[in-house]
Amino acid sequence: MTVTITAFERSPDGGKGLARDTRVRWALEETGQPYAVRLVSFAAMKAPAHLALHPFGQIPTYEEGDLALFETGAIVFHLAERHAGLLPDDPDARARAIAWMFAAVNTVEPPILDLVTVRIVEGDKPWAAERMPLVVERIHGRLRQLADRLGDAEWLDGAFSAGDLMMVSVLLRTRPSGILDQHPSLAAYVARGEARPAYRRAFADQLAVNTRPAD
């Protein structure tokens, strides 16, 4: 059964792996699942056909037969449950890996997204300059906690899992600001994720879409 995901026709990041479809592409590559990509414009994302798949008009979406999913955490979890390669067999280790998936999107990502908001959406507001240091410090606080937990380990909990896939994907969003470089152990952790062949394939596919000649 063919899997189809949606992705930006032209990603705001120019194909640097920051768009959320990268997470889904990576999970599909890690689990060895073939897939097709349907590219959508910003206008198409708000049209009824796409809103039927994603009620908030975002990407990616995931279609597999009669199943349609949105939200990267849900999609990656679905793939990890259905296919080997992203969740441990041991029930306790499996539960911990799932906990790290939730931590990535619920605890670590929100302050990182605040940085995007204060820089781009609220950059011209009178309070933006005062708010910026607070947002940056919240990110550093979360990253210090994460670095303390990671320690000298290669991955968050034993072998690489969907928890690492989601966490690395979230941490990549701090790279353009230079914040990631201020946490060397996490920068090395992200680099290990990027070095995985499955990630490299996912990144190359997304980059190819965004560097192709304009129609």
C-alpha positions in Angstrom: 0.0 0.0 0.0 1.6 3.3 -1.1 2.3 5.9 1.6 1.9 9.5 0.5 3.1 12.5 2.5 2.8 16.2 1.9 5.6 18.7 1.9 6.1 22.3 1.1 6.4 23.1 -2.6 9.0 25.5 -1.5 10.2 25.3 2.1 10.8 28.5 4.0 14.2 27.1 5.1 15.3 26.4 1.5 15.5 22.6 2.2 17.9 22.7 5.2 16.0 20.0 7.1 14.0 22.3 9.4 10.6 21.7 7.9 8.6 19.1 9.7 8.2 16.7 6.8 11.9 15.9 7.3 11.0 14.0 10.5 8.5 11.9 8.6 10.8 11.3 5.7 13.5 10.2 8.2 11.2 7.8 10.0 10.1 6.3 6.7 13.8 5.8 5.7 14.7 4.3 9.1 12.0 1.8 8.7 12.6 1.1 5.1 9.2 2.1 3.8 8.8 3.5 0.3 6.7 6.6 0.0 5.5 9.3 -2.4 5.5 13.0 -1.8 2.8 15.4 -2.8 4.1 19.0 -2.9 1.7 21.7 -1.8 1.8 25.5 -2.0 0.9 27.8 0.8 -2.4 28.5 -0.9 -3.1 24.8 -1.3 -2.5 24.2 2.4 -5.5 26.4 3.2 -7.8 24.9 0.6 -10.6 22.4 1.6 -8.9 19.4 0.1 -5.8 19.8 2.3 -7.8 21.0 5.4 -9.7 17.6 5.2 -6.3 16.0 5.9 -4.8 18.6 8.3 -7.5 20.7 10.0 -4.8 23.4 10.8 -3.6 23.8 7.3 0.0 22.7 7.8 2.3 20.0 6.6 3.1 17.2 6.7 0.2 14.8 6.3 0.3 11.1 5.9 -2.0 8.9 3.8 -1.9 5.1 3.7 -5.0 3.5 2.2 -8.0 4.8 4.2 -5.8 6.1 7.0 -5.0 9.9 7.1 -2.8 11.3 9.8 -1.4 14.7 10.7 1.1 15.9 13.4 4.6 14.6 13.1 4.7 12.9 16.5 1.6 10.9 15.7 2.9 9.9 12.3 6.3 8.9 13.5 4.7 6.9 16.4 2.4 5.2 13.9 5.5 4.2 11.8 7.4 3.1 14.8 4.5 0.9 16.0 4.0 -0.7 12.6 7.6 -1.3 11.6 10.8 -2.4 13.2 13.7 0.0 13.7 12.4 2.8 15.8 11.2 1.3 19.1 12.9 -1.3 21.3 11.3 -4.7 21.8 11.6 -4.5 25.6 8.3 -3.0 26.9 10.0 -0.7 29.5 12.6 0.6 27.0 9.8 1.1 24.5 7.8 3.2 27.0 10.8 5.3 27.7 11.4 5.9 24.0 7.8 7.1 23.6 8.3 9.4 26.6 11.2 11.0 24.8 9.1 11.5 21.7 6.6 13.4 23.9 9.4 15.3 25.6 10.8 16.5 22.3 7.5 18.1 21.1 5.9 19.0 24.4 8.8 20.2 26.5 11.8 21.0 24.3 10.2 22.4 21.1 7.8 25.0 22.5 10.5 27.5 23.7 12.4 27.0 20.5 9.2 27.9 18.5 8.8 31.0 20.7 12.2 32.2 19.3 10.8 32.0 15.8 7.7 33.9 16.9 9.6 36.7 18.7 12.0 37.1 15.8 9.7 36.9 12.8 6.1 37.4 13.9 6.7 39.9 16.7 10.0 41.3 15.5 8.5 44.8 14.9 6.6 45.0 18.2 7.9 47.4 20.9 8.3 44.5 23.4 10.3 42.2 21.1 13.8 43.4 22.2 12.9 42.9 25.9 11.3 39.6 25.3 14.1 38.1 23.3 16.6 37.5 26.2 13.9 35.7 28.2 13.0 33.4 25.3 16.6 32.6 24.6 17.3 31.8 28.3 14.3 29.5 28.4 15.8 27.6 25.5 19.2 27.4 27.2 17.6 26.2 30.4 15.9 23.3 28.6 19.0 22.4 26.7 21.1 22.4 29.8 18.6 20.0 31.4 18.7 17.8 28.3 22.5 17.8 28.2 22.7 16.8 31.8 20.5 13.8 31.2 22.3 12.8 28.0 25.7 13.0 29.6 28.3 11.1 27.7 25.8 8.7 26.2 25.4 8.3 22.4 21.6 8.3 22.5 19.0 9.2 25.1 18.2 5.7 26.3 20.4 2.9 24.9 20.0 2.3 21.2 18.8 5.0 18.7 15.0 5.2 18.8 12.0 7.3 17.7 12.7 9.4 20.8 16.1 10.4 19.4 14.7 11.0 15.9 12.2 13.5 17.3 14.6 15.1 19.7 17.3 15.6 17.0 14.7 17.0 14.6 13.6 19.5 17.3 17.2 20.5 18.2 18.1 21.2 14.6 15.7 24.2 14.8 18.2 25.9 17.2 21.1 25.7 14.8 20.4 28.9 12.7 20.4 31.0 15.9 23.7 29.6 17.1 22.2 28.4 20.3 23.0 24.7 19.6 26.7 25.5 19.3 26.7 26.7 22.9 25.8 23.2 24.0 28.7 21.0 22.6 27.3 17.6 23.8 24.0 18.3 22.2 25.6 19.6 19.0 27.5 16.3 18.8 24.3 14.4 19.5 22.6 16.2 16.7 25.6 15.5 14.4 25.3 11.8 15.2 21.7 11.9 14.1 22.5 13.7 10.9 25.2 11.1 10.1 22.7 8.3 10.0 22.2 7.1 6.4 18.4 7.3 6.7 18.7 10.9 7.8 21.0 11.7 4.9 18.6 10.2 2.4 15.7 12.2 3.9 17.7 15.4 3.9 18.9 14.9 0.3 15.4 14.3 -0.9 14.0 17.4 0.7 16.9 19.5 -0.5 16.4 18.3 -4.0 12.9 19.6 -4.0 13.9 23.0 -2.8 16.9 23.5 -5.1 15.2 22.4 -8.3 14.7 25.1 -11.0 11.5 27.0 -10.7 8.8 26.1 -13.1 
